[in-house]
Amino acid sequence: MLLYKYKLAIHTWGNVSGITKDRKYMVIKPSGVSYEKMTADHMVVVDMDNNVIESSLNPSSDTPTHTLLYKANENIKGIVHTHSPFAVGWAQAGKEIPCFGTTHADNFYGSVPCTRELTDEEINGQYEHNTGLVIIEHYKKNNISFESTSATLVKEHGPFVWSIKSPQDAVNLALTLEEVAKMAIYTLSVDSKKVQANKTLQDKHYYRKHGKNAYYGQKLKD
C-alpha cells in the first residue's frame, strides 16, 4: 500500500514481496489487483519454485524475478519493483544513475547500475525468469555487492530494489531511489558535464551510515 501512498505506482503497477525466515516461501502482491481494493488477504504465498501455496489469486507476473533474487543472495528479505517515473527514465535511457553527491552515497554505494537489454530469445522465453538472470549476471560480472548497492535498473523496464532488513525497508529504499534519480536529472540539467562526486566523500557518507564503525543515527542501549 505504501507504493501507492508514495506515488511509486499507480493503477495496479508494481509489486512488493517478502520471504519467510526459513526462506522456503515468499509472499507477494497479487497480479492486476488495484491498490484501492487490495487487502492483506489478497497476498499470495508461493514456494521458491513459483508454485502457489496459498491464495485463489494469481501472484504478480514478476514473481520469478523475485524468487531468483532471493536465491541469489541469502540476506535479501524484501524486494520491490516500481514504475516510478524518474528511475524509469534512467532505465528507459539504458543509463546507470551516477553518484553525484552525498544523498545518493548515504544510501547506495556507487552508481545504481543498469543491466543490458534482454535478447529477443530471452524476451520470448521465460521473460520474468530471464529478467532475474540478467540482474544477477550484471552484479556478478561487475563484482557489485547486493548488500551495498541494493537497487538496479533493468534496461527499458524499470527499477528493482531490495533490502536485507524487511519488505517495508525495501519500499523506503525504492522511494529513496526515486528521489536520487530525480536529483541526478536535475543535476545534469544544471551541468550536463557533471562527473561523479569525490570517491573519498562517497565512501565517507556510505560507511558512516552502513560500515562496521557506522556512527549515523542512534544506538539503542541495553
N, CA, C and O of each residue as an XYZ file, in Angstrom:
888
protein
N       0.818     -1.206      0.000
C       0.000      0.000      0.000
C       0.858      1.265      0.000
O       0.431      2.316     -0.477
N       2.091      1.150      0.549
C       2.979      2.309      0.557
C       3.417      2.701     -0.848
O       3.698      3.873     -1.098
N       3.483      1.742     -1.772
C       3.837      2.089     -3.153
C       2.855      3.117     -3.707
O       3.245      4.076     -4.371
N       1.592      2.899     -3.423
C       0.540      3.792     -3.896
C       0.587      5.119     -3.134
O       0.456      6.188     -3.731
N       0.775      5.045     -1.822
C       0.837      6.247     -0.989
C       2.004      7.138     -1.395
O       1.867      8.360     -1.443
N       3.148      6.531     -1.685
C       4.352      7.285     -2.042
C       4.400      7.672     -3.523
O       5.356      8.296     -3.984
N       3.348      7.290     -4.258
C       3.260      7.591     -5.702
C       4.389      6.919     -6.502
O       4.872      7.451     -7.502
N       4.782      5.748     -6.032
C       5.764      4.950     -6.758
C       5.093      4.025     -7.758
O       5.752      3.429     -8.610
N       3.761      3.909     -7.647
C       2.999      3.064     -8.564
C       1.568      3.578     -8.625
O       1.031      4.045     -7.621
N       0.950      3.494     -9.798
C      -0.458      3.827     -9.969
C      -1.181      2.602    -10.527
O      -0.550      1.602    -10.870
N      -2.498      2.690    -10.614
C      -3.310      1.591    -11.146
C      -2.997      0.294    -10.393
O      -3.198      0.213     -9.181
N      -2.512     -0.707    -11.105
C      -2.130     -1.984    -10.479
C      -0.633     -2.235    -10.637
O      -0.168     -3.362    -10.467
N       0.117     -1.185    -10.962
C       1.539     -1.341    -11.261
C       2.347     -1.688    -10.013
O       1.924     -1.431     -8.886
N       3.521     -2.278    -10.241
C       4.482     -2.503     -9.164
C       4.128     -3.687     -8.294
O       3.031     -4.239     -8.379
N       5.073     -4.067     -7.459
C       4.855     -5.189     -6.550
C       5.881     -5.173     -5.431
O       6.959     -4.591     -5.552
N       5.512     -5.831     -4.334
C       6.390     -5.987     -3.173
C       6.321     -7.441     -2.741
O       5.260     -8.062     -2.815
N       7.439     -7.986     -2.291
C       7.440     -9.341     -1.752
C       8.262     -9.393     -0.477
O       9.107     -8.535     -0.220
N       7.991    -10.426      0.318
C       8.791    -10.730      1.497
C       8.998    -12.229      1.563
O       8.195    -12.996      1.031
N      10.069    -12.647      2.212
C      10.396    -14.068      2.304
C      10.311    -14.534      3.754
O      10.615    -13.775      4.674
N       9.896    -15.783      3.955
C       9.792    -16.318      5.309
C      11.184    -16.564      5.890
O      12.167    -16.655      5.154
N      11.256    -16.670      7.206
C      12.550    -16.822      7.871
C      13.290    -18.073      7.423
O      14.519    -18.075      7.349
N      12.548    -19.142      7.121
C      13.207    -20.365      6.663
C      13.528    -20.334      5.170
O      14.122    -21.269      4.634
N      13.124    -19.231      4.495
C      13.407    -18.992      3.080
C      12.816    -20.084      2.173
O      13.350    -20.374      1.103
N      11.723    -20.673      2.618
C      11.033    -21.679      1.815
C       9.853    -21.088      1.051
O       9.427    -21.643      0.039
N       9.319    -19.954      1.535
C       8.124    -19.369      0.934
C       8.276    -17.862      0.784
O       9.015    -17.209      1.521
N       7.552    -17.339     -0.192
C       7.547    -15.902     -0.457
C       6.103    -15.426     -0.496
O       5.226    -16.120     -1.011
N       5.863    -14.255      0.042
C       4.535    -13.627     -0.030
C       4.660    -12.430     -0.959
O       5.574    -11.620     -0.805
N       3.746    -12.309     -1.928
C       3.860    -11.259     -2.941
C       2.486    -10.705     -3.308
O       1.464    -11.376     -3.162
N       2.490     -9.498     -3.776
C       1.269     -8.834     -4.237
C       0.609     -9.635     -5.369
O       1.306    -10.204     -6.210
N      -0.717     -9.682     -5.395
C      -1.409    -10.366     -6.494
C      -1.332     -9.564     -7.788
O      -1.147     -8.347     -7.770
N      -1.473    -10.248     -8.884
C      -1.401     -9.606    -10.203
C      -2.702     -8.886    -10.534
O      -3.785     -9.452    -10.392
N      -2.591     -7.638    -10.975
C      -3.731     -6.923    -11.524
C      -4.814     -6.513    -10.547
O      -5.945     -6.259    -10.963
N      -4.505     -6.441     -9.254
C      -5.481     -6.006     -8.242
C      -5.163     -4.555     -7.883
O      -4.023     -4.232     -7.550
N      -6.165     -3.686     -7.949
C      -5.930     -2.266     -7.700
C      -5.629     -2.012     -6.226
O      -6.108     -2.726     -5.345
N      -4.832     -0.989     -5.981
C      -4.444     -0.657     -4.616
C      -5.650     -0.213     -3.780
O      -5.677     -0.419     -2.566
N      -6.644      0.395     -4.432
C      -7.823      0.855     -3.698
C      -8.617     -0.314     -3.113
O      -9.293     -0.154     -2.096
N      -8.541     -1.478     -3.742
C      -9.314     -2.642     -3.310
C      -8.473     -3.669     -2.552
O      -9.023     -4.597     -1.960
N      -7.178     -3.517     -2.564
C      -6.290     -4.541     -2.035
C      -6.325     -4.622     -0.512
O      -6.385     -3.604      0.177
N      -6.286     -5.850     -0.003
C      -6.184     -6.101      1.441
C      -5.094     -7.142      1.677
O      -4.573     -7.739      0.735
N      -4.761     -7.350      2.944
C      -3.743     -8.348      3.290
C      -4.164     -9.745      2.842
O      -3.320    -10.577      2.509
N      -5.468     -9.995      2.837
C      -5.968    -11.314      2.433
C      -5.720    -11.611      0.956
O      -5.781    -12.767      0.538
N      -5.443    -10.583      0.170
C      -5.185    -10.783     -1.250
C      -3.758    -11.262     -1.534
O      -3.473    -11.730     -2.636
N      -2.860    -11.150     -0.547
C      -1.473    -11.528     -0.788
C      -1.367    -13.012     -1.135
O      -2.141    -13.835     -0.649
N      -0.401    -13.331     -1.978
C      -0.254    -14.689     -2.496
C       1.015    -15.325     -1.930
O       2.091    -14.730     -1.981
N       0.882    -16.522     -1.398
C       2.026    -17.277     -0.888
C       2.482    -18.257     -1.960
O       1.684    -19.048     -2.463
N       3.758    -18.204     -2.306
C       4.320    -19.135     -3.288
C       5.563    -19.794     -2.690
O       6.160    -19.273     -1.748
N       5.949    -20.952     -3.251
C       7.226    -21.533     -2.860
C       8.314    -20.962     -3.753
O       8.039    -20.136     -4.623
N       9.522    -21.391     -3.544
C      10.639    -20.785     -4.275
C      10.775    -21.318     -5.702
O      11.688    -20.936     -6.434
N       9.858    -22.203     -6.085
C       9.756    -22.638     -7.481
C       8.546    -22.008     -8.165
O       8.134    -22.430     -9.245
N       7.981    -20.982     -7.508
C       6.890    -20.162     -8.053
C       5.537    -20.865     -8.080
O       4.639    -20.445     -8.810
N       5.382    -21.924     -7.297
C       4.099    -22.598     -7.190
C       3.251    -21.910     -6.131
O       3.742    -21.618     -5.040
N       1.978    -21.646     -6.441
C       1.079    -21.008     -5.474
C       0.744    -22.002     -4.365
O       0.269    -23.105     -4.632
N       0.993    -21.606     -3.136
C       0.734    -22.453     -1.972
C      -0.561    -22.052     -1.289
O      -1.317    -22.896     -0.808
N      -0.805    -20.736     -1.256
C      -1.998    -20.250     -0.562
C      -2.528    -19.003     -1.235
O      -1.905    -17.944     -1.158
N      -3.659    -19.111     -1.888
C      -4.396    -17.997     -2.486
C      -5.212    -18.520     -3.655
O      -4.851    -19.501     -4.305
N      -6.321    -17.839     -3.904
C      -7.118    -18.140     -5.095
C      -6.757    -17.189     -6.223
O      -7.287    -17.294     -7.328
N      -5.837    -16.247     -5.934
C      -5.430    -15.249     -6.912
C      -4.087    -15.614     -7.531
O      -3.308    -16.380     -6.964
N      -3.839    -15.058     -8.689
C      -2.546    -15.236     -9.328
C      -1.530    -14.287     -8.702
O      -1.861    -13.137     -8.416
N      -0.304    -14.747     -8.484
C       0.720    -13.843     -7.957
C       1.168    -12.859     -9.019
O       0.859    -13.028    -10.199
N       1.891    -11.836     -8.609
C       2.461    -10.879     -9.543
C       3.183    -11.597    -10.677
O       3.824    -12.627    -10.466
N       3.072    -11.047    -11.868
C       3.753    -11.640    -13.023
C       5.270    -11.601    -12.866
O       5.983    -12.343    -13.540
N       5.773    -10.727    -11.968
C       7.211    -10.630    -11.740
C       7.718    -11.613    -10.685
O       8.875    -11.536    -10.272
N       6.863    -12.532    -10.248
C       7.242    -13.493     -9.213
C       8.552    -14.220     -9.512
O       9.387    -14.321     -8.613
N       8.780    -14.734    -10.731
C      10.038    -15.447    -10.995
C      11.283    -14.574    -10.830
O      12.350    -15.080    -10.481
N      11.155    -13.272    -11.077
C      12.291    -12.369    -10.865
C      12.607    -12.291     -9.377
O      13.771    -12.356     -8.981
N      11.573    -12.152     -8.559
C      11.759    -12.047     -7.111
C      12.401    -13.308     -6.537
O      13.380    -13.220     -5.796
N      11.859    -14.479     -6.870
C      12.395    -15.711     -6.282
C      13.859    -15.923     -6.670
O      14.652    -16.405     -5.862
N      14.214    -15.565     -7.893
C      15.616    -15.706     -8.311
C      16.540    -14.811     -7.492
O      17.637    -15.224     -7.114
N      16.095    -13.583     -7.219
C      16.926    -12.663     -6.433
C      17.094    -13.164     -4.998
O      18.174    -13.046     -4.420
N      16.026    -13.724     -4.427
C      16.151    -14.298     -3.083
C      17.143    -15.459     -3.078
O      17.916    -15.617     -2.133
N      17.119    -16.261     -4.123
C      18.054    -17.383     -4.215
C      19.492    -16.903     -4.430
O      20.445    -17.544     -3.988
N      19.629    -15.773     -5.112
C      20.961    -15.253     -5.438
C      21.684    -14.703     -4.213
O      22.914    -14.713     -4.158
N      20.917    -14.221     -3.225
C      21.539    -13.648     -2.032
C      20.687    -13.981     -0.814
O      19.540    -13.549     -0.705
N      21.254    -14.740      0.080
C      20.505    -15.232      1.240
C      20.186    -14.158      2.262
O      19.428    -14.408      3.199
N      20.753    -12.959      2.103
C      20.495    -11.880      3.054
C      19.294    -11.021      2.677
O      18.796    -10.265      3.510
N      18.820    -11.125      1.436
C      17.699    -10.295      0.996
C      16.411    -10.756      1.679
O      16.090    -11.944      1.679
N      15.674     -9.802      2.261
C      14.443    -10.116      2.979
C      13.200     -9.476      2.364
O      12.080     -9.868      2.692
N      13.379     -8.515      1.492
C      12.245     -7.871      0.840
C      12.659     -7.303     -0.496
O      13.776     -6.807     -0.647
N      11.750     -7.372     -1.487
C      12.046     -6.887     -2.836
C      10.886     -6.039     -3.336
O       9.723     -6.343     -3.070
N      11.207     -4.981     -4.056
C      10.203     -4.072     -4.612
C      10.506     -3.825     -6.084
O      11.661     -3.658     -6.476
N       9.465     -3.805     -6.881
C       9.584     -3.359     -8.276
C       8.577     -2.248     -8.477
O       7.396     -2.413     -8.171
N       9.034     -1.118     -8.989
C       8.135      0.015     -9.215
C       8.216      0.471    -10.664
O       9.047      0.010    -11.447
N       7.317      1.398    -10.988
C       7.365      2.087    -12.274
C       7.459      3.590    -12.024
O       6.847      4.389    -12.732
N       8.233      3.960    -11.007
C       8.360      5.371    -10.641
C       9.065      6.131    -11.765
O      10.075      5.657    -12.285
N       8.548      7.302    -12.147
C       8.936      7.934    -13.417
C      10.391      8.350    -13.559
O      10.960      8.191    -14.640
N      11.019      8.877    -12.506
C      12.406      9.327    -12.661
C      13.358      8.144    -12.792
O      14.257      8.159    -13.633
N      13.163      7.126    -11.967
C      14.012      5.935    -12.071
C      13.777      5.225    -13.405
O      14.720      4.750    -14.037
N      12.510      5.156    -13.828
C      12.207      4.538    -15.120
C      12.834      5.334    -16.263
O      13.258      4.753    -17.262
N      12.896      6.660    -16.123
C      13.534      7.475    -17.151
C      14.969      7.042    -17.398
O      15.403      6.935    -18.544
N      15.707      6.793    -16.316
C      17.085      6.316    -16.454
C      17.108      4.925    -17.080
O      17.947      4.638    -17.933
N      16.186      4.063    -16.656
C      16.140      2.698    -17.190
C      15.821      2.697    -18.675
O      16.429      1.953    -19.444
N      14.869      3.531    -19.079
C      14.492      3.585    -20.491
C      15.624      4.141    -21.351
O      15.746      3.801    -22.528
N      16.441      4.989    -20.759
C      17.611      5.507    -21.473
C      18.766      4.508    -21.461
O      19.751      4.674    -22.180
N      18.633      3.468    -20.636
C      19.698      2.476    -20.534
C      20.933      2.998    -19.837
O      22.050      2.587    -20.153
N      20.737      3.916    -18.875
C      21.864      4.561    -18.198
C      21.849      4.268    -16.700
O      20.793      4.269    -16.068
N      23.037      4.018    -16.139
C      23.156      3.919    -14.693
C      22.964      5.296    -14.082
O      23.145      6.310    -14.757
N      22.594      5.334    -12.799
C      22.435      6.615    -12.110
C      23.743      6.929    -11.391
O      24.081      6.260    -10.415
N      24.489      7.941    -11.858
C      25.779      8.248    -11.232
C      25.594      8.786     -9.817
O      24.561      9.369     -9.487
N      26.608      8.581     -8.996
C      26.584      9.143     -7.646
C      27.150     10.553     -7.701
O      28.364     10.753     -7.689
N      26.252     11.524     -7.760
C      26.681     12.912     -7.866
C      26.892     13.593     -6.516
O      27.498     14.662     -6.447
N      26.391     12.974     -5.435
C      26.530     13.645     -4.154
C      26.210     12.763     -2.969
O      26.040     11.551     -3.096
N      26.132     13.403     -1.809
C      26.043     12.658     -0.557
C      24.680     12.009     -0.316
O      24.603     10.993      0.374
N      23.615     12.567     -0.864
C      22.299     11.940     -0.690
C      22.305     10.545     -1.293
O      21.818      9.593     -0.684
N      22.855     10.432     -2.484
C      22.997      9.142     -3.142
C      23.921      8.237     -2.327
O      23.590      7.083     -2.053
N      25.080      8.772     -1.942
C      26.091      7.977     -1.250
C      25.624      7.478      0.114
O      26.091      6.440      0.581
N      24.720      8.193      0.752
C      24.184      7.755      2.042
C      23.419      6.441      1.925
O      23.269      5.715      2.908
N      22.941      6.141      0.732
C      22.006      5.024      0.592
C      22.451      3.914     -0.360
O      22.129      2.747     -0.136
N      23.180      4.258     -1.407
C      23.630      3.273     -2.390
C      25.115      3.481     -2.652
O      25.564      4.607     -2.864
N      25.869      2.394     -2.635
C      27.309      2.511     -2.831
C      27.621      2.545     -4.320
O      27.370      1.577     -5.039
N      28.170      3.664     -4.776
C      28.495      3.817     -6.184
C      27.254      4.072     -7.020
O      26.172      4.329     -6.492
N      27.426      3.996     -8.323
C      26.297      4.208     -9.233
C      25.240      3.128     -9.042
O      25.556      1.989     -8.701
N      23.988      3.495     -9.264
C      22.931      2.481     -9.351
C      23.011      1.910    -10.761
O      22.784      2.636    -11.728
N      23.330      0.623    -10.897
C      23.624      0.077    -12.222
C      22.394     -0.109    -13.091
O      21.261     -0.111    -12.608
N      22.642     -0.266    -14.377
C      21.585     -0.589    -15.338
C      22.036     -1.822    -16.112
O      23.151     -1.854    -16.634
N      21.196     -2.816    -16.187
C      21.555     -4.061    -16.857
C      21.560     -3.886    -18.373
O      21.124     -2.859    -18.893
N      22.046     -4.879    -19.055
C      21.912     -4.931    -20.506
C      20.448     -5.197    -20.856
O      19.666     -5.616    -20.002
N      20.086     -4.953    -22.107
C      18.740     -5.299    -22.546
C      18.637     -6.809    -22.758
O      19.631     -7.469    -23.060
N      17.455     -7.337    -22.603
C      17.246     -8.752    -22.853
C      17.238     -9.017    -24.362
O      16.808     -8.174    -25.149
N      17.714    -10.189    -24.744
C      17.676    -10.572    -26.150
C      16.249    -10.959    -26.543
O      15.398    -11.173    -25.679
N      15.996    -11.048    -27.839
C      14.678    -11.484    -28.304
C      14.345    -12.861    -27.758
O      13.205    -13.132    -27.381
N      15.346    -13.728    -27.718
C      15.128    -15.086    -27.211
C      14.768    -15.061    -25.728
O      13.915    -15.826    -25.279
N      15.421    -14.179    -24.969
C      15.121    -14.078    -23.534
C      13.732    -13.496    -23.308
O      13.024    -13.911    -22.391
N      13.346    -12.547    -24.132
C      12.020    -11.936    -24.004
C      10.928    -12.927    -24.372
O       9.903    -13.004    -23.694
N      11.139    -13.675    -25.426
C      10.127    -14.625    -25.900
C      10.149    -15.943    -25.133
O       9.254    -16.773    -25.292
N      11.169    -16.134    -24.305
C      11.247    -17.330    -23.480
C      10.615    -17.093    -22.121
O       9.504    -16.570    -22.033
N      11.310    -17.472    -21.069
C      10.810    -17.261    -19.705
C      11.198    -15.835    -19.286
O      12.172    -15.620    -18.565
N      10.416    -14.891    -19.755
C      10.775    -13.471    -19.672
C      11.103    -13.016    -18.253
O      12.176    -12.459    -18.020
N      10.199    -13.243    -17.305
C      10.413    -12.751    -15.943
C      11.590    -13.473    -15.275
O      12.359    -12.860    -14.534
N      11.723    -14.759    -15.537
C      12.866    -15.517    -15.028
C      14.164    -14.951    -15.602
O      15.146    -14.767    -14.883
N      14.153    -14.682    -16.887
C      15.350    -14.146    -17.544
C      15.678    -12.739    -17.077
O      16.842    -12.339    -17.082
N      14.662    -11.982    -16.673
C      14.910    -10.657    -16.096
C      15.747    -10.787    -14.830
O      16.696    -10.032    -14.620
N      15.384    -11.753    -13.992
C      16.170    -12.010    -12.791
C      17.586    -12.438    -13.117
O      18.539    -12.009    -12.467
N      17.723    -13.289    -14.130
C      19.051    -13.752    -14.529
C      19.927    -12.603    -15.018
O      21.125    -12.570    -14.739
N      19.328    -11.662    -15.748
C      20.095    -10.522    -16.261
C      20.603     -9.641    -15.113
O      21.724     -9.137    -15.166
N      19.772     -9.457    -14.075
C      20.209     -8.690    -12.909
C      21.377     -9.391    -12.225
O      22.393     -8.765    -11.919
N      21.230    -10.685    -11.987
C      22.279    -11.452    -11.308
C      23.553    -11.462    -12.146
O      24.654    -11.315    -11.616
N      23.399    -11.636    -13.449
C      24.552    -11.612    -14.363
C      25.325    -10.312    -14.236
O      26.554    -10.315    -14.157
N      24.601     -9.200    -14.215
C      25.255     -7.885    -14.159
C      26.029     -7.717    -12.857
O      27.150     -7.209    -12.860
N      25.431     -8.143    -11.742
C      26.086     -7.991    -10.450
C      27.329     -8.864    -10.355
O      28.356     -8.423     -9.838
N      27.249    -10.096    -10.847
C      28.409    -10.992    -10.784
C      29.507    -10.531    -11.735
O      30.683    -10.521    -11.370
N      29.131    -10.152    -12.943
C      30.108     -9.740    -13.946
C      30.878     -8.503    -13.513
O      32.068     -8.375    -13.803
N      30.202     -7.590    -12.817
C      30.823     -6.328    -12.424
C      31.222     -6.293    -10.946
O      31.600     -5.247    -10.418
N      31.133     -7.454    -10.292
C      31.536     -7.581     -8.886
C      30.855     -6.542     -8.000
O      31.501     -5.881     -7.187
N      29.537     -6.410     -8.172
C      28.736     -5.464     -7.390
C      28.102     -6.210     -6.218
O      27.630     -7.336     -6.377
N      28.093     -5.593     -5.062
C      27.522     -6.197     -3.866
C      26.012     -5.980     -3.808
O      25.541     -4.850     -3.928
N      25.254     -7.063     -3.626
C      23.811     -6.943     -3.454
C      23.467     -6.169     -2.189
O      22.445     -5.486     -2.132
N      24.316     -6.276     -1.182
C      24.033     -5.621      0.092
C      24.257     -4.114      0.033
O      23.441     -3.350      0.550
N      25.349     -3.674     -0.590
C      25.676     -2.242     -0.572
C      25.035     -1.464     -1.719
O      24.763     -0.271     -1.585
N      24.796     -2.131     -2.839
C      24.106     -1.486     -3.960
C      22.790     -2.223     -4.150
O      22.661     -3.102     -5.002
N      21.820     -1.843     -3.336
C      20.584     -2.616     -3.216
C      19.477     -2.145     -4.164
O      18.291     -2.219     -3.842
N      19.885     -1.665     -5.325
C      18.915     -1.248     -6.338
C      19.565     -1.379     -7.699
O      20.766     -1.157     -7.849
N      18.771     -1.738     -8.682
C      19.272     -1.795    -10.040
C      18.165     -1.392    -11.004
O      16.982     -1.433    -10.667
N      18.563     -1.006    -12.189
C      17.628     -0.687    -13.256
C      17.747     -1.769    -14.319
O      18.851     -2.127    -14.731
N      16.611     -2.286    -14.761
C      16.610     -3.207    -15.889
C      16.329     -2.370    -17.132
O      15.313     -1.679    -17.208
N      17.235     -2.437    -18.103
C      17.154     -1.563    -19.265
C      15.790     -1.633    -19.933
O      15.266     -2.715    -20.200
N      15.224     -0.458    -20.198
C      13.937     -0.282    -20.872
C      12.768     -0.902    -20.101
O      11.702     -1.154    -20.663
N      12.988     -1.144    -18.804
C      11.937     -1.718    -17.963
C      11.735     -0.848    -16.731
O      10.788     -0.064    -16.668
N      12.623     -0.985    -15.750
C      12.448     -0.183    -14.544
C      13.280     -0.702    -13.391
O      14.096     -1.607    -13.564
N      13.072     -0.121    -12.194
C      13.898     -0.451    -11.038
C      13.406     -1.667    -10.250
O      12.208     -1.913    -10.114
N      14.382     -2.412     -9.741
C      14.150     -3.425     -8.716
C      15.012     -3.035     -7.527
O      16.197     -2.735     -7.677
N      14.408     -3.042     -6.346
C      15.085     -2.608     -5.130
C      14.871     -3.671     -4.065
O      13.799     -4.273     -3.998
N      15.879     -3.909     -3.231
C      15.742     -4.934     -2.196
C      16.359     -4.465     -0.898
O      17.103     -3.485     -0.857
N      16.034     -5.190      0.169
C      16.523     -4.826      1.496
C      16.951     -6.078      2.245
O      16.360     -7.147      2.085
N      17.992     -5.929      3.069
C      18.411     -7.023      3.941
C      17.718     -6.916      5.303
O      18.015     -7.682      6.219
N      16.790     -5.956      5.426
C      16.061     -5.754      6.678
C      14.627     -6.247      6.603
O      14.219     -7.092      7.399
N      13.852     -5.724      5.649
C      12.424     -6.053      5.589
C      11.816     -5.564      4.282
O      12.413     -4.740      3.590
N      10.617     -6.072      3.935
C       9.924     -5.545      2.761
C       9.621     -4.050      2.884
O       9.721     -3.319      1.899
N       9.252     -3.590      4.082
C       8.953     -2.167      4.251
C      10.198     -1.319      4.030
O      10.116     -0.237      3.449
N      11.347     -1.799      4.487
C      12.590     -1.062      4.244
C      12.904     -1.026      2.756
O      13.435     -0.034      2.258
N      12.577     -2.106      2.039
C      12.781     -2.127      0.582
C      11.933     -1.058     -0.093
O      12.383     -0.407     -1.036
N      10.704     -0.875      0.389
C       9.840      0.174     -0.158
C      10.433      1.545      0.121
O      10.425      2.415     -0.750
N      10.948      1.745      1.329
C      11.568      3.028      1.655
C      12.797      3.285      0.780
O      13.057      4.422      0.385
N      13.547      2.227      0.481
C      14.689      2.378     -0.409
C      14.249      2.704     -1.837
O      14.925      3.448     -2.548
N      13.111      2.139     -2.249
C      12.578      2.458     -3.574
C      12.172      3.921     -3.655
O      12.361      4.568     -4.685
N      11.612      4.440     -2.566
C      11.280      5.867     -2.501
C      12.555      6.704     -2.547
O      12.602      7.728     -3.229
N      13.576      6.277     -1.833
C      14.869      6.962     -1.857
C      15.464      6.945     -3.261
O      15.982      7.958     -3.732
N      15.391      5.800     -3.925
C      15.913      5.695     -5.285
C      15.238      6.687     -6.212
O      15.902      7.318     -7.034
N      13.936      6.832     -6.092
C      13.214      7.770     -6.952
C      13.700      9.200     -6.720
O      13.863      9.961     -7.674
N      13.930      9.566     -5.465
C      14.444     10.903     -5.163
C      15.853     11.085     -5.717
O      16.174     12.137     -6.269
N      16.689     10.068     -5.570
C      18.056     10.131     -6.086
C      18.051     10.267     -7.611
O      18.827     11.035     -8.179
N      17.159      9.506     -8.266
C      17.052      9.582     -9.728
C      16.624     10.981    -10.166
O      17.127     11.510    -11.157
N      15.702     11.567     -9.429
C      15.235     12.928     -9.730
C      16.367     13.941     -9.542
O      16.584     14.809    -10.388
N      17.078     13.819     -8.433
C      18.185     14.745     -8.162
C      19.265     14.657     -9.241
O      19.843     15.670     -9.634
N      19.531     13.445     -9.714
C      20.554     13.265    -10.743
C      20.154     13.948    -12.047
O      20.987     14.554    -12.722
N      18.873     13.847    -12.396
C      18.386     14.520    -13.599
C      18.475     16.036    -13.438
O      18.882     16.735    -14.366
N      18.100     16.545    -12.271
C      18.211     17.978    -12.012
C      19.674     18.433    -12.086
O      19.975     19.499    -12.623
N      20.571     17.614    -11.544
C      21.998     17.956    -11.561
C      22.501     18.101    -12.989
O      23.217     19.049    -13.310
N      22.120     17.149    -13.853
C      22.569     17.205    -15.246
C      21.915     18.350    -16.012
O      22.466     18.835    -17.000
N      20.739     18.781    -15.554
C      20.102     19.927    -16.206
C      20.838     21.228    -15.878
O      20.797     22.182    -16.655
N      21.509     21.261    -14.726
C      22.309     22.418    -14.342
C      23.696     22.347    -14.970
O      24.232     23.352    -15.439
N      24.270     21.145    -14.972
C      25.623     20.959    -15.518
C      25.662     19.621    -16.248
O      25.822     18.576    -15.617
N      25.522     19.644    -17.542
C      25.458     18.418    -18.342
C      26.770     17.645    -18.350
O      26.810     16.486    -18.762
N      27.854     18.293    -17.889
C      29.163     17.638    -17.871
C      29.588     17.227    -16.459
O      30.748     16.887    -16.229
N      28.650     17.260    -15.524
C      28.962     16.910    -14.131
C      29.497     15.488    -14.037
O      28.948     14.566    -14.640
N      30.567     15.321    -13.282
C      31.136     13.991    -13.051
C      30.760     13.530    -11.649
O      30.246     14.306    -10.844
N      31.021     12.266    -11.370
C      30.634     11.718    -10.083
C      31.347     12.421     -8.932
O      32.421     12.998     -9.104
N      30.737     12.360     -7.775
C      31.286     13.004     -6.583
C      32.622     12.375     -6.203
O      32.920     11.234     -6.555
N      33.406     13.147     -5.481
C      34.684     12.687     -4.950
C      34.506     11.320     -4.289
O      33.630     11.151     -3.441
N      35.339     10.339     -4.678
C      35.213      8.973     -4.166
C      35.402      8.916     -2.660
O      34.732      8.137     -1.981
N      36.294      9.720     -2.138
C      36.504      9.759     -0.692
C      35.244     10.222      0.027
O      34.879      9.683      1.072
N      34.582     11.231     -0.547
C      33.336     11.736      0.031
C      32.247     10.674     -0.042
O      31.495     10.486      0.914
N      32.160      9.980     -1.171
C      31.181      8.895     -1.316
C      31.385      7.843     -0.235
O      30.440      7.446      0.447
N      32.630      7.396     -0.086
C      32.926      6.359      0.903
C      32.606      6.831      2.319
O      32.062      6.078      3.126
N      32.948      8.080      2.610
C      32.687      8.623      3.949
C      31.212      8.554      4.278
O      30.835      8.113      5.364
N      30.375      8.986      3.350
C      28.939      9.027      3.624
C      28.312      7.645      3.660
O      27.413      7.390      4.461
N      28.781      6.749      2.795
C      28.195      5.406      2.825
C      28.593      4.676      4.107
O      27.742      4.110      4.793
N      29.871      4.689      4.424
C      30.358      3.884      5.542
C      30.035      4.479      6.909
O      29.967      3.737      7.889
N      29.835      5.790      7.007
C      29.452      6.342      8.312
C      28.031      5.911      8.679
O      27.628      5.975      9.841
N      27.283      5.473      7.669
C      25.908      5.029      7.902
C      25.778      3.503      7.872
O      24.926      2.940      8.559
N      26.620      2.834      7.078
C      26.452      1.394      6.876
C      27.694      0.572      7.205
O      27.625     -0.657      7.204
N      28.803      1.201      7.480
C      30.042      0.476      7.703
C      30.145     -0.165      9.077
O      29.267     -0.008      9.926
N      31.233     -0.888      9.275
C      31.485     -1.586     10.543
C      31.490     -0.625     11.718
O      31.003     -0.953     12.799
N      32.035      0.548     11.507
C      32.113      1.550     12.584
C      31.145      2.712     12.347
O      31.453      3.863     12.656
N      29.982      2.393     11.800
C      28.981      3.424     11.492
C      28.590      4.201     12.747
O      28.454      3.628     13.827
N      28.414      5.502     12.590
C      28.035      6.329     13.732
C      26.818      7.203     13.442
O      26.437      8.027     14.273
N      26.207      7.031     12.276
C      24.999      7.811     11.940
C      23.807      7.260     12.730
O      23.672      6.047     12.895
N      22.951      8.156     13.213
C      21.741      7.737     13.900
C      21.979      7.424     15.359
O      23.016      7.771     15.924
N      21.001      6.759     15.966
C      21.041      6.454     17.395
C      21.346      4.979     17.616
O      20.921      4.122     16.842
N      22.091      4.693     18.691
C      22.369      3.337     19.096
C      21.530      3.018     20.330
O      21.581      3.733     21.331
N      20.760      1.937     20.244
C      19.933      1.559     21.381
C      20.784      0.976     22.491
O      21.634      0.120     22.243
N      20.564      1.430     23.705
C      21.311      0.912     24.857
C      20.660     -0.349     25.375
O      19.444     -0.513     25.275
N      21.465     -1.247     25.931
C      20.943     -2.494     26.506
C      20.078     -2.192     27.715
O      19.546     -3.111     28.337
